[in-house]
Structures are given as structure tokens and as C-alpha cells.
Amino acid sequence: MAKEPLSAEERKNLIATLSYFTLEELNEVCKTHKLSLTGSKQELINRITHFATSLQKTSFKRLPEASLAKKGRSYPLHKETLILKGSYKTNAATRKFMEKLSGARFNFSAASQEWIASLWRKGTPPTYNDLALYWRQEETRKAHANKQKDYNWAYESFMKSFRAKHPEADEQACENAWQKLRDKMKKKALDLLSRALSL
């Protein structure tokens, strides 16, 4: 079956349905199609949609020299060492080192990876100590935030509407209804991608 890009109307539908994906789910879609994982949630949605519409991957500007590792130079795991593209590794040794700086719960989260990438794009790479500080602050923020606040505007809009229509519904019923809608929207998005990319 020949590949066929999305129409303008289908493109609008894809953008709308992709908004129901979590950042992690969008990352998985990008990985499947070998698209860049850098950028905000909206940037990932735009990247996936552009690919499905044009069948072309978006191009990216080269990172500033200040963010790139130099050939032949050593970058040891030290709190003041700059994290540079080409030397930074998300491996066991780096994780063990970061656990010493930031705590045993450290992991290479999508948020921390995007934070590093955003600084690379600006030409202001962080140090490992900066990453440890960012990680601790992010963990504190998540610990004090309502878990559901990580959802995008679609969640808040849905909950407001659902509770108005179903005032007797408890929290679990609201969450179940949201998940049912999310599953429906995710299926629509994946169906559109499948048709456009002939997977």
C-alpha cells in the first residue's frame, strides 16, 4: 500500500488527538518513527504531525560549539564538568555518579533530558552539579504537586465539563471517564498515523 500524507482536516484531527498523549507516550511515537525526542510536548506534537502530513522529518539547526564535546578531550564525571553533546552518556556509570550528587532515586527522566537539550540549544551547557540541583528541585515540585496537574489543558477541560454533567460522580468515576476518553483519542491518533504512514 502506497504511503499517503494526511489531508488538512486529518492534520487538525491528529493535532487534537495527540494532545491527549502524555509526554512519555509522544516520545514513544517519536522513537518508533526515528524522530527527535527534544522539545516540549507541543513541539513533539508538531513534529509528529509534520511527519505524518509531509512524510518528511523536520530539520534542526546545529548546536552551538559551546555545547559540543571536543574530539580527543576527556570529560570526567565530576560535579563541575560540563555536560556536553557527544560526551554525556545515559549509562550505569553516570547514573551511579548522579545518585551520589542528587539522591538514590535519580533516573534519566524525559524532563531532565529535555532540560539538558534546551540548554544545549542555547549554548549554555549545564554541569553535573547543575543537573543534580535541577533533579532535586523537580522531585520536590512533583512531591508537592497534584499528580493530575501533569495533564494538559484537555484534562482540566474534561474534568470541569464531566463534573458539571455528573455532580454525583466520585473522583474514581471521573478518572475512569477521563481514561476512557484518552484511550479513544489515542486510538484515533494511532489510526491516523497508521493510515498516513502505511505502517
C-alpha positions as CSV (number, residue, x, y, z in Angstrom):
1,M,0.0,0.0,0.0
2,A,1.5,3.4,-1.0
3,K,2.1,6.0,1.6
4,E,-0.4,8.9,1.6
5,P,0.1,12.1,3.7
6,L,-2.7,13.4,5.8
7,S,-5.2,15.9,4.5
8,A,-5.6,19.3,6.1
9,E,-8.7,18.2,8.1
10,E,-7.0,15.0,9.2
11,R,-4.0,17.0,10.3
12,K,-6.2,19.1,12.5
13,N,-7.7,15.9,14.0
14,L,-4.3,14.4,14.6
15,I,-3.1,17.5,16.5
16,A,-6.3,17.4,18.6
17,T,-6.0,13.7,19.4
18,L,-2.2,13.8,20.1
19,S,-2.9,16.4,22.8
20,Y,-4.4,13.5,24.9
21,F,-1.0,11.7,24.9
22,T,1.4,12.1,27.8
23,L,5.0,13.3,27.1
24,E,6.2,9.7,27.6
25,E,3.7,8.4,25.0
26,L,4.7,11.1,22.5
27,N,8.3,10.1,23.0
28,E,7.4,6.5,22.2
29,V,5.7,7.6,18.9
30,C,8.8,9.7,18.0
31,K,11.1,6.7,18.8
32,T,9.0,4.4,16.5
33,H,9.4,6.8,13.6
34,K,13.0,7.8,14.4
35,L,12.1,11.4,15.1
36,S,14.0,13.7,17.5
37,L,12.8,13.5,21.1
38,T,13.9,17.0,22.0
39,G,11.5,19.8,22.7
40,S,8.3,20.5,24.6
41,K,5.1,18.4,24.4
42,Q,3.7,20.8,21.8
43,E,6.9,20.6,19.8
44,L,6.7,16.8,19.7
45,I,3.1,17.0,18.6
46,N,4.0,19.4,15.8
47,R,7.0,17.2,14.8
48,I,4.8,14.1,14.6
49,T,2.1,15.9,12.7
50,H,4.5,17.4,10.2
51,F,6.0,14.0,9.5
52,A,2.5,12.4,9.1
53,T,1.5,15.2,6.8
54,S,4.6,15.6,4.6
55,L,6.4,12.3,5.2
56,Q,9.5,14.5,5.9
57,K,11.4,14.9,9.1
58,T,11.9,18.4,10.3
59,S,15.5,19.7,10.2
60,F,17.2,21.2,13.2
61,K,19.9,23.8,13.5
62,R,23.4,22.6,14.5
63,L,24.0,23.0,18.2
64,P,26.4,25.9,19.2
65,E,30.0,24.9,19.5
66,A,29.9,25.6,23.3
67,S,27.5,22.7,23.7
68,L,29.6,20.2,21.8
69,A,32.3,17.9,23.2
70,K,35.8,18.3,21.6
71,K,37.4,15.3,19.9
72,G,40.3,13.9,21.9
73,R,39.3,15.7,25.1
74,S,38.4,13.9,28.3
75,Y,35.3,14.8,30.3
76,P,35.4,13.0,33.6
77,L,32.4,12.5,35.9
78,H,32.9,15.5,38.2
79,K,30.3,17.9,39.6
80,E,31.9,20.8,37.8
81,T,32.3,19.1,34.5
82,L,30.1,20.4,31.7
83,I,27.5,18.1,30.3
84,L,28.2,18.3,26.5
85,K,26.6,16.7,23.4
86,G,28.9,13.9,22.4
87,S,30.4,13.2,25.9
88,Y,27.2,12.8,28.0
89,K,26.1,9.2,28.4
90,T,22.9,7.9,30.0
91,N,24.6,4.8,31.3
92,A,25.1,3.0,34.6
93,A,28.3,4.9,35.5
94,T,26.6,8.3,35.0
95,R,23.6,7.2,36.9
96,K,25.7,5.9,39.9
97,F,27.6,9.2,39.9
98,M,24.3,11.3,39.7
99,E,22.9,9.2,42.6
100,K,25.8,10.4,44.8
101,L,25.1,14.1,43.8
102,S,21.3,14.1,43.8
103,G,20.0,11.0,45.6
104,A,19.3,7.4,45.1
105,R,16.1,8.0,43.1
106,F,17.9,9.6,40.2
107,N,16.9,8.5,36.7
108,F,17.3,9.8,33.2
109,S,13.8,11.3,33.0
110,A,12.3,12.9,29.9
111,A,12.1,16.2,31.7
112,S,15.7,16.2,32.7
113,Q,16.8,15.2,29.2
114,E,14.8,17.9,27.7
115,W,16.2,20.4,30.2
116,I,19.7,19.5,29.2
117,A,18.8,19.7,25.5
118,S,17.2,23.1,25.9
119,L,20.5,24.4,27.4
120,W,22.5,22.9,24.7
121,R,20.4,24.7,22.1
122,K,21.1,28.0,23.9
123,G,24.9,27.3,24.0
124,T,24.9,27.2,27.9
125,P,25.5,23.6,28.8
126,P,25.0,22.7,32.5
127,T,27.4,21.0,34.8
128,Y,26.6,17.7,36.6
129,N,26.1,19.7,39.7
130,D,23.5,21.8,37.9
131,L,21.8,18.6,36.8
132,A,21.7,17.4,40.4
133,L,20.2,20.7,41.6
134,Y,17.6,20.6,38.8
135,W,16.7,17.0,39.6
136,R,16.2,17.7,43.4
137,Q,14.0,20.7,42.6
138,E,12.0,18.7,40.1
139,E,11.5,15.9,42.6
140,T,10.4,18.4,45.2
141,R,8.0,20.0,42.8
142,K,6.4,16.7,41.9
143,A,6.1,15.6,45.5
144,H,4.1,18.7,46.3
145,A,2.1,18.9,43.2
146,N,-1.2,17.2,42.5
147,K,-0.3,14.3,40.2
148,Q,-3.1,15.1,37.9
149,K,-1.7,18.6,37.2
150,D,0.8,17.0,34.8
151,Y,-2.1,16.5,32.3
152,N,-2.5,19.2,29.7
153,W,-5.4,21.5,29.2
154,A,-7.6,18.7,27.9
155,Y,-7.7,17.1,31.3
156,E,-8.8,20.2,33.1
157,S,-11.4,21.0,30.5
158,F,-12.8,17.5,30.5
159,M,-13.0,17.3,34.3
160,K,-14.8,20.6,34.6
161,S,-17.3,19.5,32.0
162,F,-17.8,16.0,33.3
163,R,-18.3,17.1,36.9
164,A,-20.9,19.7,35.8
165,K,-22.8,17.0,34.0
166,H,-22.3,14.3,36.7
167,P,-22.2,16.1,40.1
168,E,-22.8,12.8,41.9
169,A,-19.6,11.2,40.4
170,D,-16.7,10.5,42.8
171,E,-13.1,11.0,42.0
172,Q,-12.6,7.5,40.7
173,A,-15.6,7.7,38.3
174,C,-14.1,11.0,36.9
175,E,-10.7,9.4,36.4
176,N,-12.3,6.3,34.8
177,A,-14.2,8.5,32.4
178,W,-11.1,10.5,31.5
179,Q,-9.1,7.4,30.9
180,K,-11.8,6.1,28.6
181,L,-11.8,9.3,26.6
182,R,-8.0,9.3,26.5
183,D,-8.0,5.7,25.2
184,K,-10.5,6.7,22.5
185,M,-8.4,9.7,21.4
186,K,-5.2,7.7,21.4
187,K,-6.7,5.1,19.1
188,K,-7.9,7.8,16.7
189,A,-4.4,9.3,16.6
190,L,-2.7,6.0,16.0
191,D,-5.2,5.1,13.3
192,L,-4.5,8.4,11.5
193,L,-0.7,7.8,11.8
194,S,-1.1,4.2,10.6
195,R,-3.1,5.3,7.5
196,A,-0.7,8.2,6.7
197,L,2.5,6.2,7.1
198,S,1.2,2.8,5.9
199,L,2.6,1.0,9.0
